[in-house]
């Protein structure tokens, strides 16, 4: 495997992980309104934000790898 192929595979993996994180955040967002107790709802909302950030970070990393 050459360097360029390895970078393409890494980029593909990061984009795949970003999509999985986005899907998980979307599913969790749908569940948040169903939580009736404030603390679990707040924790779920914080988790949603964290997952969205993780997805963004994966996409940014994939973009940086693609530029090189």
N, C-alpha and C positions, 0 to 999 in steps of 0.2 A: 504494500500500500504506500503510495507516495504522499508527500506532505499535503498537497492540494486535496487529495481524496480524503485524507484524515480530517482536514478542516471542514470539508463539505459534510462529512458524517457528523462531526461535532456540532456544526450549525444546525443540521437536521434534528439532532437529538435535543438541542436547546429549544428549538421551535416546537418540537413535540411536547416537551415538558411544559413550555409556556401555555400551550393549548390545553393540556391536562389540568394545569393550575387554574386557568380561566374557567374551565368547565366545573371544577370543584367549587370555586368561588360563586359561580352562578347558582349551583345547586344549594349551597349553604345560604345564599341570599334569599332564596325562596322559602327556606325553613325558618329564618329569623322571625318573621311576623307570627309564626305559630307558637313561639316561646312566650309563655305568660309570666314568667318570673324575670325580674329585671336583670339580675346578675348573669344568668346564662345568656340572656339576649345580648347584653353588653359584650360578653366574651365572644359570642358568635360574630357580632359585628366587627370586633377587633380582628378575629380570625379571617373574616372576609377581606378586610383591608390588607392584612399580611399576605394572603394568597394572591391578591391582585398585584401587590408590589413584587412578589416572587415571580409572577408571570411576566411583569414588565422587565425585571432584571434578566430573566432568561432571554427575552427578545432582544434586549440591548446587548447582551453578551454574544448572542448569535450574530447580531449586526456587526459588532466589533471584529469577530472572527472572519466574517465575510469580507470585510474591508482589507484584511491582511493578505 
